[in-house]
Amino acid sequence: MLTNLTVPLLGLVDTAVLGHLESPEYLGAVAVGANLFSILYWTFGFMRMGTTGLAAQAWGKRDHFAQVALLVRSLALAVAIGLLLILFHRPLIHLGLTLMNPSERVTELAAGYAAIRIWSAPAVLCQYTLVGWLIGTQFARAPMIMLIVANSLNIVLDVLFVTVLGWNSQGVAIATVIAEYSAAAIGLRLVLLRMPAGQAFSRALVGQLADYLRILQVNRYIMVRTVALLLVLAFFTAQGARQGDTILAANAVLITFLLVISNGLDGFANAAEALIGEAVGKGSRRRFRLVFRTALRWSLYGSLIFTVAFVLGGRYLISLLTGIEEVRTAAWQYLPWLWALPLAAVWGFLLDGVFIGATRTRDMQNTMLFSALAVFLPVWWLTTGWGNHGLWFSLICLMLARALTMGWLFLSHSRHGRWFTPQ
């Protein structure tokens, strides 16, 4: 949880630093640019999630060679994909900004932000792999150290570049790039501490082309699921942008709080990934049930704490993040939707962890596609007359649809004993 909460903490600082400048355009530009990179980078989020499940199962089997080979091959894939993203970044960024369609000034600022931020691609994807592998091998303290140090550096550089040097949204991008490479370097150092004793580096660890294709094949369902979720969030941002820069900025503030909620509750999901994967690797049904019940209980406690925190302190937190009066007023108007999000979303977050640990990723893909296409989009279309309220209602419905569909599959797999059978 501490590791995950450093991620939205950075977003909170970005929002607070830019939210007190003279115009909402800077905040809107970073909201659009950050959303674009969420899509671009988390398209390859399987580098984190898939690595956790596979590493956890290898850990459960005590297969040292499989653990190290997975790490080496996943890092090689991460670097290769990152370099390709840099190579083709111009058309990708242009397409993303065209689809989001913000105002002309916000587009210009977001393009400048993106042109700098793209250089962090190899470092970001390596971080995904390192964090996934460390969680899977139950060394969760290492990602905490890695991300807290890197994000603390990012926060300091944010304040320096934006508040002191006046670099605005481009300063935020430069700070992020420096911090991403710092995190990757720290992560590599920490991974060396987790290397299994007696497992020397060899040519066999690098593997053949077929080994890399197998990793991509295993994780293709996570990729489709993640792209579907990110497209929903991009659609959310784009629809907010069409309602003006003030609504765009207000939604950016509230989405930052949503990231706090999701990353905090994902701490329990990450634990479930590692421990469920270990249970599946060992073939222990008793441990599987124990892990699920414990993670569910703590996830519900966490969601209640977040709900109470935002009901009691939401207006104050919004005021801390932005001094622009029209943005504050708009964010206060839509704050009640944020109160409902923790209890609506917690089920899907936890079940993601269970399905990743058991490498039942096809189920994750199918439930996300159903929730996005058969629930989110129709509900949004039916509630377009509600304006931004309809947009937030659609997001709540997406979370509930994921909870119901994944919950039904969880019960079905449990009843028929499919968690421990080959897919």
Helices and strands as residue ranges (DSSP letters): H 2-19, H 24-42, H 46-61, H 64-87, H 89-100, H 104-117, G 118-120, H 121-136, H 141-158, I 159-164, H 168-192, H 203-206, H 209-241, H 245-282, H 285-321, H 325-357, H 361-370, I 371-376, H 377-382, G 384-386, H 388-416
